[in-house]
Amino acid sequence: MKYHKHKENSALTKLTAYSMKLRKTVEIQEPELVTMKNGRQAVRGVAAEDPTSKVFRILGKDEIEDVRKLIS
C-alpha cells in the first residue's frame, strides 16, 4: 500500500490502497478517516475503478496530517 508524493514538496497527491477484489492498487474514492479499536488511524473508502469494491488503508504516524488535509 503506497501513496504518491511529489519529491519537491512531499505533499500527498492522491490516496491509494490495494484492492483484494481487483488484485491491484487503486485510488480511494470517497475517503473517510477512521480510528480503529487499537487507536491507529486508517482511511476507508471505495475503489475508483469499481465502486462495489471497498478498500481500507492503515496510516503511519507521518501520513495522518497529509491525509487530513487531502480529505478536507
N, CA, C and O atoms as CSV, one atom per row, in Angstrom:
chain,resi,resn,atom,element,x,y,z
A,1,MET,N,N,0.843,-1.169,0.000
A,1,MET,CA,C,0.000,0.000,0.000
A,1,MET,C,C,0.889,1.232,0.000
A,1,MET,O,O,1.487,1.584,1.017
A,2,LYS,N,N,0.964,1.857,-1.110
A,2,LYS,CA,C,1.835,3.005,-1.252
A,2,LYS,C,C,1.010,4.252,-1.483
A,2,LYS,O,O,-0.135,4.181,-1.930
A,3,TYR,N,N,1.595,5.386,-1.176
A,3,TYR,CA,C,0.957,6.644,-1.504
A,3,TYR,C,C,1.942,7.460,-2.304
A,3,TYR,O,O,3.155,7.319,-2.150
A,4,HIS,N,N,1.417,8.310,-3.154
A,4,HIS,CA,C,2.257,9.072,-4.061
A,4,HIS,C,C,2.569,10.441,-3.477
A,4,HIS,O,O,1.677,11.141,-2.998
A,5,LYS,N,N,3.840,10.815,-3.521
A,5,LYS,CA,C,4.262,12.129,-3.065
A,5,LYS,C,C,5.107,12.780,-4.158
A,5,LYS,O,O,5.834,12.107,-4.887
A,6,HIS,N,N,4.996,14.083,-4.251
A,6,HIS,CA,C,5.914,14.818,-5.102
A,6,HIS,C,C,7.212,14.952,-4.336
A,6,HIS,O,O,7.198,15.228,-3.136
A,7,LYS,N,N,8.315,14.764,-5.001
A,7,LYS,CA,C,9.596,14.836,-4.309
A,7,LYS,C,C,9.970,16.266,-3.926
A,7,LYS,O,O,10.714,16.481,-2.969
A,8,GLU,N,N,9.453,17.245,-4.673
A,8,GLU,CA,C,9.817,18.630,-4.393
A,8,GLU,C,C,9.244,19.121,-3.067
A,8,GLU,O,O,9.963,19.696,-2.250
A,9,ASN,N,N,7.936,18.892,-2.853
A,9,ASN,CA,C,7.314,19.452,-1.663
A,9,ASN,C,C,6.778,18.397,-0.698
A,9,ASN,O,O,6.223,18.751,0.342
A,10,SER,N,N,6.932,17.102,-1.017
A,10,SER,CA,C,6.496,15.982,-0.176
A,10,SER,C,C,5.020,16.080,0.225
A,10,SER,O,O,4.652,15.668,1.325
A,11,ALA,N,N,4.194,16.609,-0.638
A,11,ALA,CA,C,2.757,16.697,-0.353
A,11,ALA,C,C,2.065,15.464,-0.925
A,11,ALA,O,O,2.402,14.999,-2.014
A,12,LEU,N,N,1.118,14.953,-0.195
A,12,LEU,CA,C,0.350,13.798,-0.630
A,12,LEU,C,C,-0.564,14.227,-1.763
A,12,LEU,O,O,-1.325,15.181,-1.602
A,13,THR,N,N,-0.512,13.551,-2.908
A,13,THR,CA,C,-1.306,13.961,-4.057
A,13,THR,C,C,-2.584,13.150,-4.219
A,13,THR,O,O,-3.620,13.704,-4.585
A,14,LYS,N,N,-2.530,11.835,-3.950
A,14,LYS,CA,C,-3.743,11.025,-4.021
A,14,LYS,C,C,-3.585,9.806,-3.131
A,14,LYS,O,O,-2.479,9.313,-2.913
A,15,LEU,N,N,-4.703,9.334,-2.626
A,15,LEU,CA,C,-4.707,8.167,-1.754
A,15,LEU,C,C,-4.893,6.903,-2.578
A,15,LEU,O,O,-5.761,6.841,-3.449
A,16,THR,N,N,-4.077,5.903,-2.301
A,16,THR,CA,C,-4.215,4.619,-2.964
A,16,THR,C,C,-4.205,3.508,-1.933
A,16,THR,O,O,-3.688,3.667,-0.827
A,17,ALA,N,N,-4.779,2.391,-2.309
A,17,ALA,CA,C,-4.782,1.198,-1.467
A,17,ALA,C,C,-4.859,-0.016,-2.380
A,17,ALA,O,O,-5.248,0.094,-3.543
A,18,TYR,N,N,-4.491,-1.165,-1.850
A,18,TYR,CA,C,-4.560,-2.391,-2.628
A,18,TYR,C,C,-5.953,-2.991,-2.507
A,18,TYR,O,O,-6.441,-3.218,-1.400
A,19,SER,N,N,-6.588,-3.245,-3.634
A,19,SER,CA,C,-7.913,-3.864,-3.653
A,19,SER,C,C,-7.746,-5.368,-3.801
A,19,SER,O,O,-7.181,-5.840,-4.787
A,20,MET,N,N,-8.238,-6.123,-2.817
A,20,MET,CA,C,-8.145,-7.574,-2.869
A,20,MET,C,C,-9.038,-8.122,-3.989
A,20,MET,O,O,-8.685,-9.103,-4.643
A,21,LYS,N,N,-10.168,-7.500,-4.203
A,21,LYS,CA,C,-11.104,-7.956,-5.232
A,21,LYS,C,C,-10.538,-7.749,-6.636
A,21,LYS,O,O,-10.635,-8.633,-7.487
A,22,LEU,N,N,-9.946,-6.575,-6.872
A,22,LEU,CA,C,-9.410,-6.258,-8.194
A,22,LEU,C,C,-7.972,-6.731,-8.378
A,22,LEU,O,O,-7.462,-6.766,-9.498
A,23,ARG,N,N,-7.318,-7.095,-7.268
A,23,ARG,CA,C,-5.931,-7.567,-7.258
A,23,ARG,C,C,-4.949,-6.557,-7.837
A,23,ARG,O,O,-4.033,-6.917,-8.576
A,24,LYS,N,N,-5.153,-5.284,-7.491
A,24,LYS,CA,C,-4.215,-4.248,-7.910
A,24,LYS,C,C,-4.387,-3.015,-7.026
A,24,LYS,O,O,-5.353,-2.917,-6.269
A,25,THR,N,N,-3.461,-2.091,-7.125
A,25,THR,CA,C,-3.521,-0.846,-6.370
A,25,THR,C,C,-4.466,0.118,-7.089
A,25,THR,O,O,-4.351,0.343,-8.294
A,26,VAL,N,N,-5.399,0.682,-6.321
A,26,VAL,CA,C,-6.397,1.586,-6.891
A,26,VAL,C,C,-6.460,2.875,-6.079
A,26,VAL,O,O,-6.025,2.922,-4.928
A,27,GLU,N,N,-7.000,3.903,-6.686
A,27,GLU,CA,C,-7.208,5.172,-5.994
A,27,GLU,C,C,-8.453,5.061,-5.111
A,27,GLU,O,O,-9.442,4.439,-5.500
A,28,ILE,N,N,-8.401,5.669,-3.917
A,28,ILE,CA,C,-9.521,5.614,-2.987
A,28,ILE,C,C,-10.496,6.737,-3.306
A,28,ILE,O,O,-10.122,7.910,-3.322
A,29,GLN,N,N,-11.750,6.368,-3.558
A,29,GLN,CA,C,-12.807,7.340,-3.812
A,29,GLN,C,C,-13.653,7.441,-2.549
A,29,GLN,O,O,-13.814,6.449,-1.839
A,30,GLU,N,N,-14.187,8.602,-2.260
A,30,GLU,CA,C,-14.966,8.866,-1.051
A,30,GLU,C,C,-14.203,8.465,0.213
A,30,GLU,O,O,-14.713,7.685,1.017
A,31,PRO,N,N,-12.980,8.993,0.399
A,31,PRO,CA,C,-12.191,8.593,1.568
A,31,PRO,C,C,-12.779,9.111,2.878
A,31,PRO,O,O,-13.338,10.207,2.933
A,32,GLU,N,N,-12.645,8.318,3.912
A,32,GLU,CA,C,-13.136,8.666,5.239
A,32,GLU,C,C,-12.064,8.267,6.248
A,32,GLU,O,O,-11.600,7.127,6.238
A,33,LEU,N,N,-11.671,9.186,7.111
A,33,LEU,CA,C,-10.671,8.911,8.136
A,33,LEU,C,C,-11.356,8.231,9.313
A,33,LEU,O,O,-12.323,8.763,9.860
A,34,VAL,N,N,-10.864,7.059,9.707
A,34,VAL,CA,C,-11.459,6.301,10.804
A,34,VAL,C,C,-10.376,5.941,11.824
A,34,VAL,O,O,-9.189,5.893,11.501
A,35,THR,N,N,-10.811,5.688,13.062
A,35,THR,CA,C,-9.913,5.236,14.115
A,35,THR,C,C,-10.281,3.796,14.448
A,35,THR,O,O,-11.438,3.490,14.736
A,36,MET,N,N,-9.286,2.919,14.407
A,36,MET,CA,C,-9.531,1.514,14.709
A,36,MET,C,C,-9.583,1.297,16.219
A,36,MET,O,O,-9.277,2.208,16.989
A,37,LYS,N,N,-9.968,0.102,16.641
A,37,LYS,CA,C,-10.082,-0.220,18.059
A,37,LYS,C,C,-8.773,-0.023,18.815
A,37,LYS,O,O,-8.778,0.357,19.986
A,38,ASN,N,N,-7.654,-0.282,18.144
A,38,ASN,CA,C,-6.358,-0.154,18.808
A,38,ASN,C,C,-5.827,1.278,18.812
A,38,ASN,O,O,-4.725,1.521,19.304
A,39,GLY,N,N,-6.600,2.239,18.266
A,39,GLY,CA,C,-6.222,3.645,18.295
A,39,GLY,C,C,-5.506,4.142,17.056
A,39,GLY,O,O,-5.279,5.345,16.931
A,40,ARG,N,N,-5.144,3.270,16.143
A,40,ARG,CA,C,-4.462,3.691,14.918
A,40,ARG,C,C,-5.459,4.296,13.943
A,40,ARG,O,O,-6.643,3.960,13.943
A,41,GLN,N,N,-4.948,5.198,13.111
A,41,GLN,CA,C,-5.777,5.870,12.105
A,41,GLN,C,C,-5.723,5.087,10.800
A,41,GLN,O,O,-4.717,4.451,10.486
A,42,ALA,N,N,-6.820,5.140,10.042
A,42,ALA,CA,C,-6.905,4.470,8.750
A,42,ALA,C,C,-7.838,5.248,7.844
A,42,ALA,O,O,-8.599,6.101,8.300
A,43,VAL,N,N,-7.772,4.945,6.552
A,43,VAL,CA,C,-8.666,5.544,5.564
A,43,VAL,C,C,-9.528,4.429,4.993
A,43,VAL,O,O,-9.029,3.371,4.609
A,44,ARG,N,N,-10.837,4.685,4.944
A,44,ARG,CA,C,-11.770,3.720,4.400
A,44,ARG,C,C,-12.489,4.378,3.235
A,44,ARG,O,O,-12.814,5.563,3.295
A,45,GLY,N,N,-12.738,3.626,2.183
A,45,GLY,CA,C,-13.445,4.162,1.025
A,45,GLY,C,C,-13.753,3.073,0.027
A,45,GLY,O,O,-13.750,1.890,0.367
A,46,VAL,N,N,-14.018,3.466,-1.200
A,46,VAL,CA,C,-14.288,2.515,-2.276
A,46,VAL,C,C,-13.278,2.733,-3.391
A,46,VAL,O,O,-12.708,3.815,-3.524
A,47,ALA,N,N,-13.064,1.701,-4.186
A,47,ALA,CA,C,-12.132,1.791,-5.307
A,47,ALA,C,C,-12.744,2.661,-6.405
A,47,ALA,O,O,-13.925,2.523,-6.726
A,48,ALA,N,N,-11.946,3.547,-6.975
A,48,ALA,CA,C,-12.444,4.442,-8.018
A,48,ALA,C,C,-12.839,3.667,-9.273
A,48,ALA,O,O,-13.760,4.068,-9.984
A,49,GLU,N,N,-12.150,2.562,-9.551
A,49,GLU,CA,C,-12.433,1.784,-10.755
A,49,GLU,C,C,-13.676,0.912,-10.624
A,49,GLU,O,O,-14.348,0.641,-11.619
A,50,ASP,N,N,-13.988,0.470,-9.404
A,50,ASP,CA,C,-15.130,-0.404,-9.162
A,50,ASP,C,C,-15.781,0.000,-7.839
A,50,ASP,O,O,-15.306,-0.411,-6.780
A,51,PRO,N,N,-16.854,0.795,-7.869
A,51,PRO,CA,C,-17.474,1.297,-6.638
A,51,PRO,C,C,-18.016,0.213,-5.699
A,51,PRO,O,O,-18.341,0.510,-4.549
A,52,THR,N,N,-18.121,-1.036,-6.164
A,52,THR,CA,C,-18.569,-2.106,-5.280
A,52,THR,C,C,-17.433,-2.675,-4.440
A,52,THR,O,O,-17.678,-3.441,-3.508
A,53,SER,N,N,-16.186,-2.309,-4.757
A,53,SER,CA,C,-15.016,-2.794,-4.019
A,53,SER,C,C,-14.656,-1.825,-2.908
A,53,SER,O,O,-14.316,-0.671,-3.169
A,54,LYS,N,N,-14.731,-2.291,-1.671
A,54,LYS,CA,C,-14.335,-1.464,-0.538
A,54,LYS,C,C,-12.836,-1.634,-0.313
A,54,LYS,O,O,-12.301,-2.735,-0.445
A,55,VAL,N,N,-12.166,-0.537,0.026
A,55,VAL,CA,C,-10.734,-0.588,0.320
A,55,VAL,C,C,-10.471,0.071,1.665
A,55,VAL,O,O,-11.244,0.912,2.125
A,56,PHE,N,N,-9.375,-0.323,2.282
A,56,PHE,CA,C,-9.024,0.124,3.625
A,56,PHE,C,C,-7.517,0.242,3.680
A,56,PHE,O,O,-6.808,-0.654,3.222
A,57,ARG,N,N,-7.019,1.330,4.231
A,57,ARG,CA,C,-5.574,1.533,4.312
A,57,ARG,C,C,-5.193,2.064,5.679
A,57,ARG,O,O,-5.703,3.099,6.107
A,58,ILE,N,N,-4.302,1.367,6.368
A,58,ILE,CA,C,-3.809,1.797,7.673
A,58,ILE,C,C,-2.729,2.845,7.444
A,58,ILE,O,O,-1.849,2.659,6.603
A,59,LEU,N,N,-2.792,3.943,8.188
A,59,LEU,CA,C,-1.861,5.047,8.006
A,59,LEU,C,C,-0.730,5.005,9.027
A,59,LEU,O,O,-0.902,4.544,10.156
A,60,GLY,N,N,0.422,5.494,8.605
A,60,GLY,CA,C,1.538,5.689,9.513
A,60,GLY,C,C,1.394,7.031,10.210
A,60,GLY,O,O,0.600,7.871,9.787
A,61,LYS,N,N,2.152,7.236,11.267
A,61,LYS,CA,C,2.044,8.472,12.043
A,61,LYS,C,C,2.357,9.707,11.213
A,61,LYS,O,O,1.753,10.758,11.423
A,62,ASP,N,N,3.288,9.599,10.276
A,62,ASP,CA,C,3.666,10.751,9.461
A,62,ASP,C,C,2.668,11.040,8.333
A,62,ASP,O,O,2.704,12.123,7.749
A,63,GLU,N,N,1.791,10.103,8.020
A,63,GLU,CA,C,0.826,10.280,6.938
A,63,GLU,C,C,-0.484,10.923,7.375
A,63,GLU,O,O,-1.217,11.448,6.537
A,64,ILE,N,N,-0.791,10.894,8.654
A,64,ILE,CA,C,-2.104,11.299,9.149
A,64,ILE,C,C,-2.444,12.743,8.803
A,64,ILE,O,O,-3.539,13.009,8.307
A,65,GLU,N,N,-1.549,13.668,9.047
A,65,GLU,CA,C,-1.816,15.081,8.765
A,65,GLU,C,C,-1.979,15.333,7.268
A,65,GLU,O,O,-2.841,16.114,6.864
A,66,ASP,N,N,-1.156,14.677,6.436
A,66,ASP,CA,C,-1.284,14.841,4.994
A,66,ASP,C,C,-2.645,14.349,4.501
A,66,ASP,O,O,-3.271,14.985,3.654
A,67,VAL,N,N,-3.092,13.232,5.027
A,67,VAL,CA,C,-4.385,12.676,4.632
A,67,VAL,C,C,-5.515,13.570,5.090
A,67,VAL,O,O,-6.478,13.777,4.352
A,68,ARG,N,N,-5.414,14.102,6.297
A,68,ARG,CA,C,-6.447,15.013,6.807
A,68,ARG,C,C,-6.614,16.222,5.891
A,68,ARG,O,O,-7.736,16.621,5.579
A,69,LYS,N,N,-5.503,16.797,5.465
A,69,LYS,CA,C,-5.545,17.951,4.562
A,69,LYS,C,C,-6.138,17.572,3.202
A,69,LYS,O,O,-6.887,18.346,2.607
A,70,LEU,N,N,-5.799,16.383,2.722
A,70,LEU,CA,C,-6.269,15.939,1.421
A,70,LEU,C,C,-7.770,15.652,1.428
A,70,LEU,O,O,-8.456,15.935,0.446
A,71,ILE,N,N,-8.284,15.094,2.523
A,71,ILE,CA,C,-9.696,14.748,2.606
A,71,ILE,C,C,-10.565,15.990,2.779
A,71,ILE,O,O,-11.615,16.101,2.146
A,72,SER,N,N,-10.143,16.913,3.619
A,72,SER,CA,C,-10.975,18.091,3.882
A,72,SER,C,C,-10.811,19.193,2.875
A,72,SER,O,O,-11.456,20.234,2.989
